[in-house]
Structure formats: structure tokens, C-alpha cells
Amino acid sequence: MLLRRLDRLLPFRRLSAQGVMGMNRRNISYIGRYNPRELFPLVDDKLKAKRLALRHGLAVPELLGVVEYQHEVKRAAELARGLQGFCVKPAKGSSGKGILVVSRGEDGAFYRSNGQALAPRDLERHVSNVLAGLFSLSGAPDVAMIEALIEVDDALLDYSFEGVPDLRVIVFRGFPVMAMMRLSCAASHGKANLHQGAVGVGIDIMTGQAVRAVQNNKPILRHPDTGKDLRSLRVPQWQTLLELACACADMTGLGYLGVDLVLDRRRGPMLLELNARPGLSIQLANGAGLLPRLRRIEALEHVAHWPIARRIAYACQHFGVTEAARPNVVSPAA
């Protein structure tokens, strides 16, 4: 009995020794301690977060319209008519649920990126489901946002399939501590969500270069659909993306935050959404634990007045992957 119990404990001990953070520690030591609950509505509601970002002068995808009430559902098709493409999002959705991406409209129909045709009534039904709370965090009534499509930066086109790649940055006390790209694929139905089968690529904080890639918790070398070598991924405009991530943390006042960013071909880095309870799979994508980085930042004093540039420089110095890679970083070939 004791041996069986030790067998179950040993994997956890190995992970703990590598600084991997579990959900309980995240919830109690970081989310509970550094994120005041009264600030959660700022990020749990995507519409509030977008309006807050606009007030602070941060770039976000264009908001084309909002549908708030069931008697307004038919407005969705009217708003979408004539658009080259658009995206419908629940304001309080999570894990990519309820997001409908339409790549084009033609002859009174709407077409998804996979070629599936939607009639106006299909769009109205989806919006109605959003308002009913079918995709919201708590099942409460929601609001449907209609946004302009993001045009993927040319440098990232071959790294994603039927969807927009996004960048998740964990920002702690205003410092960017870990990052990963999330790449959509056929298995994830065009959504950049790791739990639905998307690819996660750990990104070096210093350079924006790929460190390691995983899909369904297993290391991979190439994108499963495009065949692109994921080791060659280097995120353009890296410094600007880090600056935007830090500015988002300053804007919200949250101490432990997941910032999701995109790189648009025309508009450059933009804020996609914010998460006050970011997941932990970013550690798997990087082959590194969060705890050593978080504890290093916790040990710093008087950081509230550090400018963003100084915080980024500190993160690059201490969390970057050098040629002689740190022991807790797994090479792309692992």
C-alpha cells in the first residue's frame, strides 16, 4: 500500500522539484493573493475589457456592433451584411466557446473558413444562444459582440490552420514571466485552444523565438496540418508585444494576469482578451515551471514604480533562454 502511494507521489515530487506550479498553488498563492476580486469583472467581461483598453489607448480589434437583447437578434444579420468577414463573440465566454468566425458573405449567405455556409437564420440562432448564456462562464445572460476579423501577419501564416494564432503572456506584478503561441489546427476546428487540440509553442521571453512545441501534451516538431517546422517560429515585433502585455497589467491593476495578444498584418500588435485565471499548460509548452520565475519577482522590492522598459529588461535577463539553455528548458527536439 505504501509503495503504491509513493508511486503516485513521485511524479508530483519531480514536477515540484522543477518548479512546476499546480492549480491549488496558483489559486491560493497568486490569484487569491494578487488579484482583488472586485477587479475580476474588468477582465471576465470582454466588452468591458475592450472599452477599458480603448480608454487607455491600447489597440484592439474593431468593434462593429453589440447585440444585447433577444428582440435585437435580427440586427446581427443586418450588421453583418456587406462585411468581408467578422467574428461573433460572447462577452462572458471562456475557452473559445461560442466564438463564430465568418470569413466572407456572399449571395445572402455567410461562410466559415472551412467553407460551411450559414443562412441569416443560422447566425441569428447563434446570437440568440449567446444572449441566453449558453456559452457564458456561469450560464448567466450574455451579450454578443461582433468584431472585425484579424488579418494574420504574413510571418505567422504557415504556423496556423484555419484560424488566428495568438500569444499568451503571463504577467506577474507587471513583469512578463512566460509566453506561448497558440496555433489552431484541424483538430481544434480552427480555434487556438490547447484543450481542444491546438498546438502550444513555448516562446523565449528574450528573443520571441520558439523553445518547444506540444499538442495534446506531447512534444511535436511540425504543425500537424501545414507541416511547418515549429522550431523556426520567431514572433515579429516582440518588444512591442511585451510592452502591450505589461500595459494591460498596469491598466487592470491585477497582479497575476494572462494577456492574449494577436499580430495583425495592418494594425500590428493588438489585445485580444484578458484572463484573471490563466491556465497552467504554458509550463508544458515551455518545458519550464512558473514558480522559480514568480518567486524571483516576489523577492523584488519597490517594483510598483519600475517603468515597463525596465521590467521587460529584467525579465529578458533572468528568464531568457540562452544558447547554453537553462536546466529547466527543454530543447525543440525533445
Secondary structure, DSSP 8 states (H G I E B T S, - for coil): -HHHHHHHHHHHHHHHHTT---HHHIIIIIIHHHS-GGGHHHHHSHHHHHHHHHHTT-----EEEEE-SGGGTHHHHHHHTT-S-EEEEETTB-TTTT-EEE-EEETTEEE-TTS-EE-HHHHHHHHHHHHTTTTBSSS----EEEEE---B-GGGGGG-SSS--EEEEEEETTEEEEEEEEE--GGGTT---GGGT-EEEEE-TTT-BEEEEEETTEE-SB-TTT--BGGG-B-TTHHHHHHHHHHHHHHH--SEEEEEEEEETTTEEEEEEEESS--STHHHHHTS-SHHHHHHHHT--SGGG--HHHHHHHHHHHH---SS--TT---TT-
